[in-house]
Amino acid sequence: MALLSEKVRQEVENLLKGLKDGLKLVIFTQEFECPTCEDNRMLMEELSAISDKVRLEVFDFVSDKEKAEYYKVDKIPATVVGGKEDYGIRFYGIPGGYEFASLIHAMMIVSSKNSTLSTETKEHLKRLTKPVHIQVFVTPTCPYCPTAVQMAHEMALESPLITSDMVEATEFPHLNLKYKVFVVPKVIINETIEFAGAVPEAEFLKHVTNAGR
């Protein structure tokens, strides 16, 4: 049974016609131990079937350990949106609900290799000297979460030092406890900086630059 309705599929097909270069969706799964892995794989299979510019690679989280380590994937289901290189864009959990738009957005920016960030933000990101790991905790029903996820992913696209994860909070309850996620979106940067809400680009950048100095 298809996860995407015919209406949504047609809308996605129209959007993906705008893809400039090819991209790949790299997913990590293990159906026996991961209740949502099958649905995530099916979603990515449907997307890859819509456009010949989208290539799907499927790996087992355990048996393909070297690949998981290469992409630094530490939980499943996981989806890496990349191209000829890895831009540090990650989805942990199914990007459903409002976050489906974030997945399509990630595919579009990777294909075009261009973000909507301001020139000033891009220049600041070039000055980072340390790795920055951004985790954005979301739920599928949160209308404000995609703003934070998409901004984090655009920053990852612009800097090889940044890795940005969307983390679907309901699928990883142990991380909710660890990071005290009571509201979403909640952003954790390098385990030391945290804030809640969809903040403006300048404020988000300030937190990222503080972590990457």
Order of alpha helices (4+ residues) and beta strands (2+ residues): alpha-beta-alpha-beta-alpha-beta-beta-alpha-alpha-beta-alpha-beta-alpha-beta-beta-alpha
